């Protein structure tokens, strides 16, 4: 898992990284609150990366890829 930055205390943990990678390393049912900026299809592009959901020009592709993130959010 690639984490750009993190802060971990006895009360909380903050992670900065690609949610598709970071979420997979978080234990099941361990998150009480998740704060994030959800992606938007073709509305705002954060980077030139193919992994950036803002670069999805096809709604079906966008929702398929966002489904990976949604599944992990529900799990944690």
Number of C-alpha atoms within 10 A of each C-alpha: 13 13 12 10 9 10 9 9 7 5 5 10 10 12 15 13 15 14 18 18 14 16 19 15 13 15 10 13 10 9 14 7 8 9 6 8 6 10 17 15 19 15 12 12 15 11 11 9 10 9 12 19 23 20 20 20 12 10 11 10 13 19 15 11 16 17 12 12 18 13 11 18 18 10 15 17
